[in-house]
Amino acid sequence: MAQVWQKWRWDGLGLSIAGLCLLHCLITTFLLAILASAGGALLNPMIHEVGLVLAILLGVLALGKGFRAHGLFLPAFVGALGIGMMGGALTLPHGAMEIAWTVIGVVLLGIGHLLNHRARV
């Protein structure tokens, strides 16, 4: 069990947070369509800014550690592209384009973590 935790520790945490971010985006979109009054709390810019900071910190930690372990650029590149798209989405007005850029960025970051984990196995 300790060996599994050692292999998945940072990438697993990164994938988990990416999944939570994806759920947040999809649930927010759903709630906005159904319950317009819930949009104010869920669209608070602080949620997105804190989420992006966490994504950056965990991405740098997990993908950087993976790069040092296996020396492959692709996982870090895909993850960085995802983080960049998520950051770029923060500059867009709330709406379909912001959601699309964020979801694509989160998926790319998740793929980067998955590639990183597979490269270390």
Z-matrix of the N, CA and C atoms (Angstrom, degrees):
N
C 1 1.456
C 2 1.529 1 110.47
N 3 1.327 2 116.05 1 -41.08
C 4 1.459 3 119.29 2 -179.93
C 5 1.523 4 111.01 3 -63.47
N 6 1.331 5 116.48 4 -34.72
C 7 1.461 6 120.34 5 179.44
C 8 1.526 7 110.55 6 -68.78
N 9 1.328 8 117.14 7 -39.23
C 10 1.463 9 121.08 8 177.14
C 11 1.523 10 109.32 9 -62.99
N 12 1.329 11 117.10 10 -44.81
C 13 1.464 12 121.10 11 178.94
C 14 1.523 13 110.31 12 -61.64
N 15 1.319 14 116.84 13 -41.25
C 16 1.465 15 120.60 14 179.40
C 17 1.520 16 111.30 15 -60.22
N 18 1.351 17 117.50 16 -40.52
C 19 1.459 18 121.49 17 -178.59
C 20 1.531 19 111.48 18 -73.00
N 21 1.321 20 117.18 19 -38.49
C 22 1.468 21 121.03 20 -172.44
C 23 1.518 22 113.32 21 -98.81
N 24 1.304 23 119.41 22 -7.23
C 25 1.464 24 122.81 23 -169.62
C 26 1.524 25 113.09 24 -44.38
N 27 1.297 26 119.41 25 -64.89
C 28 1.464 27 121.20 26 -173.58
C 29 1.519 28 112.28 27 -83.04
N 30 1.320 29 118.14 28 -41.29
C 31 1.457 30 119.38 29 178.31
C 32 1.526 31 110.72 30 -66.63
N 33 1.320 32 117.19 31 -38.92
C 34 1.457 33 120.31 32 177.85
C 35 1.517 34 111.21 33 -63.17
N 36 1.322 35 116.27 34 -41.30
C 37 1.461 36 120.23 35 176.97
C 38 1.519 37 110.21 36 -65.26
N 39 1.325 38 116.84 37 -42.31
C 40 1.462 39 120.72 38 178.05
C 41 1.517 40 111.80 39 -63.14
N 42 1.334 41 117.47 40 -43.93
C 43 1.464 42 121.34 41 177.26
C 44 1.522 43 110.94 42 -63.59
N 45 1.315 44 117.31 43 -38.92
C 46 1.458 45 120.59 44 179.29
C 47 1.515 46 111.31 45 -63.91
N 48 1.323 47 116.32 46 -44.59
C 49 1.459 48 119.46 47 179.77
C 50 1.524 49 110.56 48 -69.34
N 51 1.325 50 117.50 49 -36.58
C 52 1.470 51 119.64 50 175.69
C 53 1.522 52 109.75 51 -61.95
N 54 1.323 53 116.84 52 -41.23
C 55 1.459 54 120.51 53 177.41
C 56 1.512 55 112.17 54 -63.67
N 57 1.330 56 117.06 55 -41.05
C 58 1.464 57 120.39 56 176.82
C 59 1.520 58 111.08 57 -64.15
N 60 1.319 59 116.85 58 -38.74
C 61 1.461 60 120.96 59 177.67
C 62 1.531 61 109.85 60 -63.46
N 63 1.325 62 115.95 61 -45.03
C 64 1.458 63 120.16 62 178.87
C 65 1.526 64 110.34 63 -61.08
N 66 1.331 65 116.75 64 -44.80
C 67 1.462 66 119.75 65 176.90
C 68 1.525 67 111.22 66 -60.33
N 69 1.333 68 116.82 67 -42.80
C 70 1.461 69 121.48 68 178.23
C 71 1.525 70 110.73 69 -56.98
N 72 1.331 71 116.38 70 -47.27
C 73 1.469 72 120.62 71 -179.26
C 74 1.525 73 111.23 72 -62.68
N 75 1.318 74 116.58 73 -47.09
C 76 1.458 75 120.18 74 -177.75
C 77 1.525 76 111.57 75 -68.85
N 78 1.328 77 117.18 76 -42.51
C 79 1.463 78 120.06 77 179.32
C 80 1.526 79 110.62 78 -66.46
N 81 1.340 80 116.54 79 -40.70
C 82 1.464 81 119.51 80 177.89
C 83 1.522 82 110.34 81 -60.11
N 84 1.313 83 116.37 82 -44.73
C 85 1.463 84 120.15 83 179.24
C 86 1.523 85 110.10 84 -60.63
N 87 1.310 86 116.67 85 -45.55
C 88 1.458 87 121.07 86 179.33
C 89 1.526 88 110.88 87 -62.46
N 90 1.336 89 116.01 88 -47.92
C 91 1.462 90 119.24 89 -178.97
C 92 1.525 91 111.88 90 -63.64
N 93 1.332 92 116.47 91 -36.76
C 94 1.463 93 118.66 92 178.06
C 95 1.519 94 110.99 93 -64.74
N 96 1.307 95 116.02 94 -37.03
C 97 1.461 96 119.21 95 179.12
C 98 1.523 97 110.92 96 -69.80
N 99 1.321 98 117.31 97 -34.90
C 100 1.463 99 121.96 98 -176.14
C 101 1.527 100 112.43 99 -93.66
N 102 1.313 101 115.80 100 -46.91
C 103 1.467 102 121.29 101 -174.53
C 104 1.524 103 110.27 102 -124.69
N 105 1.291 104 117.26 103 88.89
C 106 1.461 105 120.88 104 -176.41
C 107 1.531 106 111.74 105 -60.08
N 108 1.293 107 119.05 106 -28.45
C 109 1.458 108 121.06 107 -178.68
C 110 1.528 109 112.87 108 -69.49
N 111 1.343 110 118.28 109 -22.32
C 112 1.464 111 120.72 110 -180.00
C 113 1.522 112 111.75 111 -79.16
N 114 1.320 113 117.28 112 -13.89
C 115 1.453 114 121.26 113 -175.10
C 116 1.510 115 114.03 114 -62.17
N 117 1.317 116 118.56 115 -34.58
C 118 1.461 117 121.60 116 -177.12
C 119 1.515 118 112.67 117 -58.89
N 120 1.319 119 116.48 118 -47.20
C 121 1.472 120 120.01 119 -177.85
C 122 1.526 121 111.34 120 -72.05
N 123 1.324 122 117.43 121 -41.34
C 124 1.457 123 119.99 122 -176.21
C 125 1.519 124 113.45 123 -77.59
N 126 1.308 125 117.48 124 -19.91
C 127 1.462 126 120.60 125 179.22
C 128 1.526 127 112.33 126 -97.14
N 129 1.307 128 116.25 127 11.66
C 130 1.460 129 120.60 128 177.71
C 131 1.528 130 108.63 129 -56.35
N 132 1.348 131 117.23 130 124.07
C 133 1.469 132 119.95 131 -178.18
C 134 1.532 133 113.38 132 -57.23
N 135 1.320 134 117.47 133 -27.24
C 136 1.465 135 120.58 134 -178.61
C 137 1.523 136 111.09 135 -63.51
N 138 1.333 137 118.45 136 -35.08
C 139 1.464 138 121.72 137 178.29
C 140 1.519 139 109.47 138 -61.00
N 141 1.322 140 116.08 139 -44.55
C 142 1.456 141 120.57 140 -177.48
C 143 1.530 142 111.51 141 -71.26
N 144 1.315 143 116.72 142 -38.77
C 145 1.468 144 119.98 143 -179.78
C 146 1.524 145 111.27 144 -67.64
N 147 1.311 146 117.49 145 -43.48
C 148 1.468 147 121.28 146 178.51
C 149 1.531 148 109.55 147 -65.30
N 150 1.333 149 116.73 148 -42.03
C 151 1.457 150 120.49 149 177.78
C 152 1.516 151 112.39 150 -60.24
N 153 1.332 152 116.26 151 -41.34
C 154 1.462 153 120.12 152 179.10
C 155 1.527 154 110.96 153 -66.46
N 156 1.318 155 117.09 154 -41.23
C 157 1.474 156 120.27 155 177.92
C 158 1.528 157 109.96 156 -61.46
N 159 1.336 158 117.21 157 -43.68
C 160 1.472 159 120.28 158 177.39
C 161 1.526 160 111.14 159 -62.44
N 162 1.334 161 116.70 160 -41.85
C 163 1.464 162 120.52 161 179.12
C 164 1.525 163 110.51 162 -62.27
N 165 1.314 164 116.90 163 -42.38
C 166 1.467 165 120.76 164 179.57
C 167 1.530 166 110.59 165 -64.69
N 168 1.331 167 116.30 166 -48.40
C 169 1.468 168 119.69 167 -178.25
C 170 1.522 169 111.78 168 -61.99
N 171 1.320 170 116.66 169 -48.71
C 172 1.463 171 119.10 170 -179.30
C 173 1.520 172 111.65 171 -69.22
N 174 1.329 173 116.75 172 -35.58
C 175 1.460 174 119.93 173 177.46
C 176 1.515 175 111.64 174 -62.66
N 177 1.327 176 116.19 175 -46.83
C 178 1.469 177 120.24 176 179.16
C 179 1.525 178 110.03 177 -62.82
N 180 1.318 179 116.38 178 -43.85
C 181 1.458 180 120.23 179 -178.29
C 182 1.529 181 111.22 180 -65.55
N 183 1.324 182 117.35 181 -54.56
C 184 1.469 183 120.74 182 -175.14
C 185 1.518 184 112.27 183 -71.05
N 186 1.325 185 116.59 184 -49.16
C 187 1.461 186 119.42 185 -177.02
C 188 1.528 187 111.28 186 -70.27
N 189 1.320 188 116.31 187 -35.14
C 190 1.472 189 119.84 188 176.51
C 191 1.508 190 111.97 189 -66.32
N 192 1.332 191 115.78 190 -43.42
C 193 1.466 192 119.57 191 178.05
C 194 1.531 193 110.29 192 -64.19
N 195 1.327 194 116.37 193 -39.90
C 196 1.461 195 120.36 194 177.94
C 197 1.513 196 111.57 195 -63.88
N 198 1.336 197 116.81 196 -42.10
C 199 1.462 198 119.94 197 178.91
C 200 1.521 199 110.78 198 -60.47
N 201 1.322 200 116.26 199 -42.10
C 202 1.471 201 119.21 200 178.40
C 203 1.530 202 110.92 201 -64.18
N 204 1.343 203 116.12 202 -32.63
C 205 1.472 204 119.33 203 -177.94
C 206 1.522 205 112.56 204 -78.20
N 207 1.336 206 118.07 205 -41.53
C 208 1.469 207 119.60 206 -174.07
C 209 1.519 208 114.04 207 -115.78
N 210 1.328 209 118.79 208 -15.63
C 211 1.455 210 122.20 209 174.93
C 212 1.522 211 116.15 210 75.11
N 213 1.326 212 118.11 211 12.40
C 214 1.466 213 121.06 212 -179.78
C 215 1.528 214 110.86 213 -93.40
N 216 1.334 215 115.77 214 133.22
C 217 1.459 216 120.94 215 -179.50
C 218 1.525 217 113.27 216 -80.36
N 219 1.335 218 117.92 217 -29.63
C 220 1.462 219 121.37 218 -171.36
C 221 1.526 220 113.54 219 -55.64
N 222 1.338 221 120.58 220 -48.73
C 223 1.468 222 118.71 221 -179.74
C 224 1.534 223 112.57 222 -59.06
N 225 1.320 224 116.53 223 -43.87
C 226 1.464 225 119.91 224 179.67
C 227 1.523 226 111.23 225 -67.25
N 228 1.323 227 117.14 226 -38.36
C 229 1.464 228 120.68 227 179.23
C 230 1.528 229 111.18 228 -64.51
N 231 1.333 230 116.95 229 -47.13
C 232 1.466 231 121.05 230 -179.87
C 233 1.530 232 109.60 231 -63.71
N 234 1.326 233 117.09 232 -43.62
C 235 1.465 234 120.76 233 178.07
C 236 1.523 235 112.44 234 -62.62
N 237 1.333 236 116.63 235 -43.23
C 238 1.469 237 120.32 236 178.96
C 239 1.523 238 111.22 237 -65.40
N 240 1.318 239 117.08 238 -37.37
C 241 1.463 240 120.74 239 176.27
C 242 1.524 241 110.04 240 -61.59
N 243 1.322 242 116.35 241 -43.24
C 244 1.463 243 120.42 242 177.71
C 245 1.518 244 111.99 243 -62.28
N 246 1.324 245 117.36 244 -44.54
C 247 1.462 246 120.65 245 178.52
C 248 1.528 247 110.35 246 -63.07
N 249 1.325 248 116.45 247 -40.23
C 250 1.461 249 120.08 248 177.72
C 251 1.519 250 112.14 249 -61.99
N 252 1.323 251 116.50 250 -40.32
C 253 1.468 252 119.73 251 178.56
C 254 1.523 253 110.61 252 -67.40
N 255 1.322 254 116.79 253 -38.24
C 256 1.457 255 120.04 254 177.50
C 257 1.528 256 110.50 255 -64.71
N 258 1.329 257 116.43 256 -42.18
C 259 1.462 258 120.26 257 177.47
C 260 1.518 259 111.53 258 -64.60
N 261 1.337 260 116.41 259 -41.91
C 262 1.458 261 120.24 260 177.90
C 263 1.514 262 111.99 261 -62.91
N 264 1.329 263 116.99 262 -33.56
C 265 1.466 264 120.82 263 179.59
C 266 1.523 265 111.11 264 -63.91
N 267 1.340 266 117.00 265 -29.35
C 268 1.473 267 119.68 266 178.73
C 269 1.527 268 112.21 267 -65.30
N 270 1.316 269 117.22 268 -20.66
C 271 1.468 270 120.09 269 -179.39
C 272 1.526 271 112.15 270 -85.88
N 273 1.331 272 116.94 271 -9.86
C 274 1.458 273 121.40 272 -177.94
C 275 1.522 274 110.46 273 -89.76
N 276 1.335 275 117.00 274 151.37
C 277 1.472 276 118.74 275 173.97
C 278 1.533 277 109.77 276 -67.04
N 279 1.331 278 116.07 277 151.34
C 280 1.462 279 119.81 278 179.24
C 281 1.522 280 109.26 279 -57.99
N 282 1.305 281 114.94 280 132.52
C 283 1.452 282 119.77 281 179.53
C 284 1.512 283 110.42 282 160.33
N 285 1.312 284 114.71 283 -166.03
C 286 1.461 285 120.82 284 -174.09
C 287 1.525 286 112.55 285 -62.45
N 288 1.323 287 117.97 286 -40.84
C 289 1.478 288 119.96 287 -178.69
C 290 1.525 289 111.25 288 -66.12
N 291 1.325 290 116.91 289 -41.50
C 292 1.463 291 120.06 290 178.68
C 293 1.523 292 109.87 291 -62.49
N 294 1.314 293 116.75 292 -43.92
C 295 1.466 294 120.75 293 -179.73
C 296 1.525 295 109.96 294 -63.68
N 297 1.322 296 116.89 295 -45.32
C 298 1.468 297 120.71 296 -178.82
C 299 1.529 298 110.81 297 -60.98
N 300 1.330 299 117.81 298 -48.03
C 301 1.469 300 120.93 299 -179.60
C 302 1.530 301 110.69 300 -62.90
N 303 1.332 302 116.92 301 -40.45
C 304 1.459 303 120.02 302 -179.64
C 305 1.521 304 110.89 303 -65.90
N 306 1.318 305 117.24 304 -46.82
C 307 1.471 306 120.88 305 -178.76
C 308 1.523 307 110.55 306 -62.95
N 309 1.325 308 117.65 307 -44.15
C 310 1.464 309 120.28 308 178.10
C 311 1.533 310 110.05 309 -62.48
N 312 1.331 311 117.20 310 -42.11
C 313 1.461 312 120.85 311 178.18
C 314 1.514 313 112.43 312 -62.24
N 315 1.330 314 117.00 313 -42.95
C 316 1.463 315 120.60 314 179.09
C 317 1.529 316 110.48 315 -64.69
N 318 1.320 317 116.80 316 -41.89
C 319 1.468 318 120.01 317 178.74
C 320 1.527 319 110.38 318 -63.14
N 321 1.333 320 117.06 319 -43.43
C 322 1.475 321 119.51 320 178.09
C 323 1.524 322 111.47 321 -63.19
N 324 1.318 323 117.02 322 -41.43
C 325 1.463 324 119.70 323 178.11
C 326 1.526 325 110.07 324 -62.84
N 327 1.322 326 117.23 325 -42.54
C 328 1.463 327 120.74 326 176.61
C 329 1.519 328 111.78 327 -60.88
N 330 1.331 329 116.74 328 -41.71
C 331 1.467 330 120.69 329 177.31
C 332 1.529 331 110.21 330 -62.79
N 333 1.329 332 116.66 331 -40.48
C 334 1.465 333 120.42 332 177.09
C 335 1.521 334 111.65 333 -59.41
N 336 1.340 335 116.73 334 -44.24
C 337 1.464 336 119.95 335 177.56
C 338 1.526 337 110.98 336 -64.23
N 339 1.318 338 116.88 337 -40.94
C 340 1.459 339 120.15 338 179.53
C 341 1.535 340 111.20 339 -64.84
N 342 1.334 341 117.24 340 -44.00
C 343 1.468 342 121.00 341 176.32
C 344 1.524 343 110.90 342 -60.81
N 345 1.327 344 115.13 343 -40.03
C 346 1.467 345 120.65 344 179.55
C 347 1.523 346 110.35 345 -62.34
N 348 1.309 347 116.09 346 -45.10
C 349 1.460 348 119.75 347 -179.83
C 350 1.530 349 110.88 348 -64.84
N 351 1.320 350 116.70 349 -44.22
C 352 1.464 351 119.89 350 -179.37
C 353 1.522 352 112.01 351 -64.97
N 354 1.321 353 117.23 352 -32.52
C 355 1.462 354 120.48 353 179.13
C 356 1.531 355 111.29 354 -69.64
N 357 1.323 356 117.30 355 -26.96
C 358 1.459 357 120.49 356 -178.72
C 359 1.504 358 113.22 357 -86.39
N 360 1.321 359 118.28 358 -16.37
C 361 1.478 360 120.67 359 -176.66
C 362 1.502 361 111.13 360 -75.20
